[in-house]
Amino acid sequence: MRWTWLRGGVVCAALLTGRAASASNPTDDAVAIAPEESTALRVRLKGRLQIDAFTFNRRSGQMPSDTFFLKRARIEALGMMGPVIGFYLAGDFAAAVPTGGLTPHTFLSTTDDYIFLRPFGNLAILQIGQYDAPLTFENRTSDIALDFMERSLTVRAFAIPANKELGAMVHGITDNQLFYYALGLFNGGGINMRNVDADLDLIGRIFFTPLALTDLPYLHEASVGISGRHGERNPLLGLPLANQTTQGNFVFLNSAFAGRGLFEANNLTVVAAELHLPVTHSGGVRAEFVRKDQGLSAASVGATQLTLLSSGELSGNSFYVEAWYWILGDDTILDIAGRELPPLVLRITNDTPRHGLMIVARCETLSETITLQQPVAGAPVGFTSVDSYEVGLNYWYAKNFRLTANYAVNHMTGTSQAEGNAIAANGGSTWEQEWLFRIAFAY
């Protein structure tokens, strides 16, 4: 999307001249230290620490090593001046410096960093900065509250590998919780990345909770929604196509080959559908489907720009189905998933910590095809397909302390050269297994 689209931002800015509406019920994250109506600056220190352990059925020395590592180690701050103006600031001590080939980037390990303006309560929120992009249900769920240790293949590896984008959006939800919307313009390069050309990505999402006003309280939060993304990429200044990995970081599609690589180019279109069916806060089912068409270029990296070898395309589909049940406690321990609305107020709470124990299972499949107009030796072209089966167990003490165990089995059934390389790294087997563990604390 060209920068001229930003003229539409004048309309958004006009909203900010309105009178602040009275605060409705705050989100679950509205827990802190300030009186509700104070306009003085109040800041709440936050943070999260996630320590992981991975172990694999290693059939060859090319498999990932069994390891402990820091997944996230963040210091965060939430600040507000009354209910209208606020900010979120976060830095991650566990994050690596981003890489992007020729693409300029900031040299900061930042995560969620944004300012929000909310003159009409939760009905219209202008959010500017870097944060989870409004594409799919799971991508708008904090990593603190994910059912598994990481997002699904469908979302994390396929729909939006970067997770976060830098830009501006307007989003909100009606007071009766019946309708949510989000629409924004973003650089399109992912976390900590500046825009590389004159184009922006348009990303949006809507969902409905059609039973919110009925006499069926056990299904009040059931929702159905869609989301999408469209953008353009300069084929000579493109970002590298993100590698695709399992939850345990086993690579089954590597975009780099023989000193060359696959890069984003021309059109990018993503369309997603979501169905979320929680039942009486004790269990539920969720499903998401994603269709993606991504222009590509096979290229080598020159001194100032890419040297184009061939144009191409990635096209495919992915979906997952997930079910969960709380053996002990219920999901009110956590923030409401899929929304990530800033809090309306900062206030003190003295809730008694509760225990929670949840089991979860997920099945998903990813199928995609990479084609090039001209043959390029070593390029990972062809059909890639991965079926994943995962089970997990989560113990919670309040929403602050968490113990997680995940077991994943991934079946590689494609015929692409990339998947052939992955199968060879797995000792020639099409089945790959992972045992994943996490201890985490957030405040």
C-alpha positions as CSV (number, residue, x, y, z in Angstrom):
1,M,0.0,0.0,0.0
2,R,1.5,3.4,-1.0
3,W,2.2,6.1,1.6
4,T,-0.7,8.1,0.1
5,W,-3.0,5.7,2.0
6,L,-1.9,7.5,5.1
7,R,-4.1,10.4,4.2
8,G,-6.9,8.3,5.5
9,G,-5.2,8.7,8.9
10,V,-6.7,12.2,9.1
11,V,-10.0,10.5,9.8
12,C,-8.5,8.5,12.6
13,A,-6.9,11.6,14.0
14,A,-10.2,13.4,14.0
15,L,-11.5,10.7,16.4
16,L,-8.9,11.8,19.0
17,T,-10.5,15.2,19.4
18,G,-13.6,13.6,20.9
19,R,-14.6,13.5,24.6
20,A,-13.4,10.5,26.5
21,A,-16.2,8.1,27.2
22,S,-16.7,6.7,30.7
23,A,-14.8,3.5,31.3
24,S,-16.6,0.2,30.9
25,N,-15.4,-3.0,32.5
26,P,-11.5,-3.2,32.3
27,T,-9.8,-6.1,30.7
28,D,-8.2,-8.8,32.8
29,D,-4.8,-7.1,32.5
30,A,-6.1,-3.9,34.2
31,V,-4.4,-4.8,37.4
32,A,-2.0,-2.2,38.8
33,I,-1.5,0.6,41.2
34,A,-3.4,3.8,40.3
35,P,-6.8,5.3,41.0
36,E,-9.3,4.9,38.1
37,E,-9.8,8.6,37.1
38,S,-6.4,10.1,37.8
39,T,-4.8,11.9,34.9
40,A,-1.4,11.8,36.6
41,L,1.2,9.6,34.9
42,R,1.1,6.1,36.4
43,V,3.6,3.4,35.4
44,R,3.4,-0.3,36.2
45,L,6.6,-2.4,35.9
46,K,6.0,-5.8,34.2
47,G,8.1,-8.6,32.9
48,R,8.2,-12.2,31.8
49,L,10.8,-15.0,31.9
50,Q,10.4,-18.2,30.0
51,I,13.1,-20.9,30.3
52,D,12.8,-23.9,28.0
53,A,14.2,-27.4,27.6
54,F,14.1,-29.3,24.3
55,T,14.9,-32.9,23.6
56,F,14.6,-34.7,20.3
57,N,14.6,-38.2,18.9
58,R,18.0,-37.5,17.2
59,R,18.5,-39.9,14.3
60,S,21.5,-38.0,12.9
61,G,24.0,-35.3,14.0
62,Q,22.2,-32.8,11.8
63,M,19.2,-32.7,14.2
64,P,18.9,-29.9,16.7
65,S,20.7,-30.6,20.0
66,D,19.0,-31.3,23.3
67,T,19.3,-28.0,25.1
68,F,18.2,-25.6,27.8
69,F,17.7,-22.0,26.7
70,L,16.1,-18.7,27.4
71,K,13.1,-18.2,25.2
72,R,12.0,-14.8,26.5
73,A,13.4,-12.6,29.2
74,R,11.6,-9.3,29.1
75,I,11.4,-6.2,31.2
76,E,8.2,-4.3,30.4
77,A,6.4,-1.1,31.5
78,L,2.7,-0.1,31.1
79,G,2.0,3.6,31.6
80,M,-1.2,5.6,31.5
81,M,-2.5,9.1,32.0
82,G,-6.1,8.5,32.8
83,P,-8.1,6.2,30.6
84,V,-7.3,7.9,27.3
85,I,-3.5,8.0,26.9
86,G,-1.1,5.2,27.5
87,F,2.0,3.3,26.4
88,Y,3.6,-0.1,26.5
89,L,7.4,-0.5,26.4
90,A,9.2,-3.9,26.4
91,G,12.8,-5.1,25.7
92,D,13.9,-8.7,25.4
93,F,17.2,-9.7,26.8
94,A,16.8,-13.2,25.3
95,A,16.3,-11.9,21.7
96,A,18.9,-12.0,19.0
97,V,19.7,-9.0,16.8
98,P,17.5,-9.3,13.7
99,T,19.0,-10.0,10.4
100,G,17.5,-9.0,7.0
101,G,20.1,-9.2,4.3
102,L,20.1,-5.8,2.5
103,T,17.2,-4.5,4.6
104,P,17.9,-1.7,7.1
105,H,16.8,-2.5,10.6
106,T,17.1,-1.1,14.2
107,F,19.7,-2.8,16.4
108,L,17.3,-3.1,19.3
109,S,15.9,-6.2,20.9
110,T,12.5,-4.6,21.3
111,T,9.1,-6.5,21.3
112,D,5.9,-4.7,22.2
113,D,6.5,-1.0,22.1
114,Y,3.5,1.3,21.3
115,I,1.4,4.3,22.3
116,F,-2.4,4.0,22.5
117,L,-5.0,6.7,22.4
118,R,-8.6,5.8,23.4
119,P,-11.0,8.7,23.5
120,F,-14.1,6.4,23.3
121,G,-13.2,3.6,25.7
122,N,-12.7,0.3,24.0
123,L,-14.9,1.2,21.0
124,A,-12.0,2.9,19.1
125,I,-8.3,2.6,20.1
126,L,-5.6,4.1,18.0
127,Q,-2.4,2.1,18.5
128,I,0.9,3.2,17.0
129,G,4.2,1.3,17.3
130,Q,5.2,-2.4,17.3
131,Y,2.9,-5.2,18.5
132,D,1.2,-8.5,17.5
133,A,-0.3,-7.9,14.1
134,P,-4.1,-8.3,13.8
135,L,-3.9,-11.5,11.6
136,T,-5.5,-14.7,13.0
137,F,-6.9,-15.4,16.4
138,E,-3.7,-16.9,17.7
139,N,-1.5,-14.1,16.6
140,R,-3.5,-11.7,18.8
141,T,-3.1,-13.9,21.9
142,S,-0.2,-13.1,24.2
143,D,2.6,-15.7,24.4
144,I,1.9,-15.8,28.1
145,A,-1.5,-17.3,27.6
146,L,-0.9,-19.6,24.6
147,D,-2.3,-23.1,25.1
148,F,1.0,-24.6,23.8
149,M,4.5,-23.2,24.3
150,E,4.4,-21.6,20.9
151,R,1.8,-20.8,18.2
152,S,0.7,-23.3,15.7
153,L,2.5,-24.1,12.4
154,T,-0.5,-22.5,10.7
155,V,0.1,-19.2,12.3
156,R,3.8,-19.1,13.3
157,A,5.4,-20.8,10.3
158,F,2.9,-20.0,7.6
159,A,0.5,-17.0,8.1
160,I,2.8,-14.5,9.8
161,P,6.2,-15.8,10.8
162,A,7.3,-12.4,12.2
163,N,4.3,-12.3,14.7
164,K,4.8,-8.5,15.3
165,E,4.7,-5.6,12.9
166,L,5.5,-1.9,13.1
167,G,2.7,0.5,12.1
168,A,-0.6,2.0,13.2
169,M,-4.0,0.5,13.6
170,V,-7.5,1.3,14.9
171,H,-9.2,-1.5,16.8
172,G,-12.0,-1.9,19.3
173,I,-14.8,-3.9,20.6
174,T,-18.4,-2.9,21.4
175,D,-19.5,-2.6,25.0
176,N,-21.7,-5.7,24.7
177,Q,-18.7,-7.7,23.4
178,L,-20.6,-8.6,20.2
179,F,-18.2,-7.2,17.6
180,Y,-14.5,-6.7,17.4
181,Y,-12.6,-5.0,14.5
182,A,-9.0,-4.1,13.7
183,L,-7.5,-2.4,10.6
184,G,-4.0,-1.0,10.2
185,L,-1.1,-0.1,7.9
186,F,2.3,-1.6,8.7
187,N,5.8,-1.6,7.3
188,G,5.5,-5.3,6.5
189,G,9.0,-6.3,7.4
190,G,8.4,-7.8,10.8
191,I,9.8,-7.1,14.2
192,N,12.3,-4.2,14.5
193,M,12.4,-3.7,10.8
194,R,12.1,-0.4,9.0
195,N,10.2,-0.1,5.7
196,V,12.4,-1.1,2.8
197,D,10.5,0.5,0.0
198,A,7.5,2.8,-0.7
199,D,4.9,0.2,0.1
200,L,2.9,-0.6,3.3
201,D,0.9,-3.7,4.2
202,L,-2.8,-3.5,5.0
203,I,-3.8,-5.9,7.8
204,G,-7.2,-6.3,9.3
205,R,-9.4,-8.6,11.4
206,I,-13.0,-8.8,12.5
207,F,-14.9,-11.3,14.7
208,F,-18.4,-11.7,16.0
209,T,-19.6,-13.3,19.2
210,P,-23.2,-14.1,18.0
211,L,-24.3,-15.7,21.3
212,A,-23.1,-13.0,23.6
213,L,-26.6,-11.6,24.1
214,T,-28.5,-14.9,24.3
215,D,-29.6,-17.0,27.2
216,L,-26.7,-19.4,26.6
217,P,-24.1,-18.2,29.1
218,Y,-21.9,-21.2,28.5
219,L,-21.3,-20.1,24.9
220,H,-21.2,-16.3,25.4
221,E,-17.5,-16.0,24.3
222,A,-17.9,-18.3,21.2
223,S,-16.7,-16.3,18.2
224,V,-16.3,-16.6,14.4
225,G,-14.1,-14.2,12.4
226,I,-11.9,-13.5,9.4
227,S,-8.7,-11.6,8.9
228,G,-6.5,-10.7,6.0
229,R,-3.3,-9.1,4.7
230,H,-2.2,-7.5,1.4
231,G,1.0,-5.9,0.5
232,E,3.6,-5.4,-2.3
233,R,7.3,-6.2,-2.3
234,N,10.1,-4.7,-4.4
235,P,11.7,-7.8,-6.0
236,L,15.2,-6.1,-5.7
237,L,14.8,-5.1,-2.1
238,G,12.9,-8.0,-0.6
239,L,13.2,-9.6,2.8
240,P,14.4,-13.2,2.9
241,L,11.6,-15.7,3.0
242,A,11.3,-16.9,6.6
243,N,12.5,-20.4,7.3
244,Q,9.8,-22.7,8.4
245,T,10.3,-24.8,11.6
246,T,8.5,-27.1,13.9
247,Q,7.7,-26.0,17.5
248,G,11.1,-27.3,18.6
249,N,12.8,-25.3,15.8
250,F,13.6,-28.2,13.5
251,V,13.8,-26.6,10.0
252,F,11.8,-28.3,7.3
253,L,12.0,-25.4,4.8
254,N,15.2,-23.4,4.5
255,S,15.1,-20.5,2.1
256,A,18.9,-20.2,1.8
257,F,20.7,-22.4,-0.7
258,A,24.2,-22.5,-2.3
259,G,25.0,-18.9,-1.4
260,R,21.6,-17.7,-2.7
261,G,18.1,-17.5,-1.3
262,L,14.4,-17.0,-1.8
263,F,13.2,-13.5,-1.1
264,E,9.7,-11.9,-0.8
265,A,8.7,-10.2,-4.0
266,N,5.7,-8.6,-5.7
267,N,2.3,-9.5,-4.2
268,L,1.5,-10.9,-0.8
269,T,-2.0,-12.0,0.1
270,V,-3.1,-13.8,3.2
271,V,-6.7,-14.7,4.1
272,A,-7.7,-16.5,7.3
273,A,-10.8,-17.7,9.0
274,E,-11.3,-18.6,12.7
275,L,-13.8,-20.4,14.9
276,H,-13.4,-20.2,18.7
277,L,-15.8,-22.2,20.9
278,P,-15.0,-22.1,24.6
279,V,-17.6,-23.8,26.8
280,T,-18.4,-22.5,30.4
281,H,-14.7,-21.5,30.8
282,S,-13.8,-25.2,31.4
283,G,-13.0,-26.4,27.9
284,G,-13.5,-25.8,24.2
285,V,-12.5,-26.2,20.6
286,R,-10.8,-23.8,18.2
287,A,-10.0,-24.1,14.5
288,E,-8.2,-21.7,12.1
289,F,-7.6,-21.9,8.3
290,V,-5.1,-19.8,6.3
291,R,-4.7,-19.3,2.6
292,K,-1.4,-17.6,1.5
293,D,-0.1,-16.5,-1.9
294,Q,3.3,-15.0,-1.8
295,G,5.4,-13.7,-4.7
296,L,9.1,-14.7,-4.6
297,S,12.4,-14.1,-6.2
298,A,15.4,-16.4,-6.3
299,A,18.4,-14.2,-6.0
300,S,22.0,-13.7,-4.9
301,V,22.9,-10.8,-2.6
302,G,24.9,-8.0,-4.3
303,A,26.6,-5.0,-2.8
304,T,23.6,-2.7,-2.8
305,Q,20.7,-4.9,-4.0
306,L,19.7,-8.4,-4.9
307,T,20.7,-10.0,-8.2
308,L,17.5,-11.5,-9.6
309,L,17.8,-15.1,-10.9
310,S,14.2,-16.0,-11.3
311,S,10.7,-14.9,-10.2
312,G,8.4,-17.3,-8.5
313,E,5.6,-17.9,-6.1
314,L,4.7,-19.7,-2.9
315,S,1.0,-20.7,-2.6
316,G,-0.7,-23.0,-0.1
317,N,-3.0,-23.6,2.8
318,S,-2.8,-24.5,6.4
319,F,-5.2,-25.2,9.2
320,Y,-5.4,-26.5,12.8
321,V,-8.0,-27.9,15.1
322,E,-7.4,-27.7,18.9
323,A,-9.4,-28.9,21.9
324,W,-8.7,-28.2,25.6
325,Y,-10.1,-29.0,29.0
326,W,-9.4,-27.6,32.5
327,I,-9.0,-30.4,35.0
328,L,-8.5,-27.9,37.8
329,G,-9.7,-24.3,37.7
330,D,-10.8,-22.6,34.5
331,D,-9.7,-20.1,31.9
332,T,-10.7,-17.0,34.0
333,I,-7.3,-17.4,35.5
334,L,-5.9,-15.9,32.3
335,D,-6.7,-12.8,30.1
336,I,-9.3,-13.3,27.4
337,A,-7.5,-14.9,24.4
338,G,-7.5,-13.4,20.9
339,R,-8.0,-9.7,21.8
340,E,-5.0,-8.0,23.5
341,L,-6.9,-4.8,24.3
342,P,-5.0,-2.2,26.4
343,P,-6.4,-1.9,29.9
344,L,-8.9,0.9,30.6
345,V,-7.6,1.7,34.1
346,L,-4.8,0.8,36.4
347,R,-6.1,-0.4,39.7
348,I,-5.1,-2.5,42.7
349,T,-6.6,-6.0,43.1
350,N,-6.1,-8.4,45.9
351,D,-7.4,-11.6,44.3
352,T,-6.4,-14.8,46.0
353,P,-4.1,-16.8,43.6
354,R,-5.7,-19.9,42.1
355,H,-4.4,-23.2,40.8
356,G,-5.1,-24.3,37.2
357,L,-4.4,-27.5,35.3
358,M,-5.2,-27.7,31.6
359,I,-4.8,-30.5,29.0
360,V,-4.7,-29.6,25.3
361,A,-4.4,-31.4,22.0
362,R,-3.9,-30.1,18.5
363,C,-3.8,-31.5,15.0
364,E,-2.7,-29.4,12.0
365,T,-1.5,-29.6,8.4
366,L,0.5,-27.3,6.2
367,S,0.6,-27.8,2.4
368,E,2.4,-25.4,0.1
369,T,4.1,-25.3,-3.3
370,I,7.0,-23.2,-4.4
371,T,7.6,-22.6,-8.1
372,L,10.1,-20.6,-10.1
373,Q,9.8,-19.4,-13.7
374,Q,13.4,-20.3,-14.4
375,P,15.3,-23.3,-12.9
376,V,17.8,-22.3,-10.3
377,A,20.1,-25.0,-9.0
378,G,19.5,-25.9,-5.4
379,A,16.4,-23.9,-4.9
380,P,13.8,-25.4,-2.5
381,V,11.1,-25.7,-5.1
382,G,8.2,-28.2,-5.1
383,F,5.5,-29.4,-2.8
384,T,6.1,-29.2,1.0
385,S,3.6,-30.8,3.4
386,V,3.8,-31.3,7.2
387,D,1.2,-32.9,9.4
388,S,1.7,-32.1,13.2
389,Y,0.1,-33.8,16.2
390,E,0.7,-32.2,19.6
391,V,-0.5,-32.7,23.2
392,G,0.3,-30.5,26.2
393,L,-0.2,-30.1,29.9
394,N,-0.2,-26.7,31.6
395,Y,-0.1,-26.0,35.4
396,W,-0.9,-22.4,36.5
397,Y,-0.6,-20.7,39.8
398,A,-2.6,-17.5,39.2
399,K,-1.6,-16.2,35.7
400,N,2.0,-15.5,36.9
401,F,3.6,-18.9,37.3
402,R,3.4,-21.7,34.7
403,L,4.8,-25.2,34.1
404,T,4.3,-26.6,30.6
405,A,5.1,-29.9,28.9
406,N,4.5,-30.5,25.2
407,Y,5.0,-33.6,23.0
408,A,4.9,-33.1,19.2
409,V,5.1,-35.6,16.4
410,N,5.6,-34.1,12.9
411,H,5.1,-36.1,9.7
412,M,6.8,-34.8,6.5
413,T,4.9,-36.0,3.5
414,G,6.0,-33.5,0.7
415,T,8.2,-34.0,-2.3
416,S,10.1,-30.7,-2.3
417,Q,13.9,-30.6,-2.2
418,A,13.6,-28.6,1.0
419,E,11.6,-31.3,2.7
420,G,14.0,-33.9,1.3
421,N,16.8,-32.1,3.0
422,A,14.8,-32.1,6.3
423,I,14.1,-35.8,6.0
424,A,17.8,-36.5,5.4
425,A,18.7,-34.5,8.5
426,N,16.2,-36.6,10.4
427,G,18.1,-39.8,9.5
428,G,15.9,-40.6,6.5
429,S,12.7,-40.8,8.6
430,T,9.6,-38.8,7.6
431,W,8.5,-38.8,11.3
432,E,10.1,-36.3,13.7
433,Q,9.5,-36.2,17.5
434,E,10.0,-33.5,20.1
435,W,9.6,-33.2,23.9
436,L,9.4,-29.6,25.0
437,F,9.3,-28.2,28.5
438,R,9.0,-24.7,30.0
439,I,9.0,-23.0,33.4
440,A,7.8,-19.4,33.2
441,F,7.0,-16.4,35.4
442,A,5.2,-13.2,34.4
443,Y,4.1,-10.3,36.5
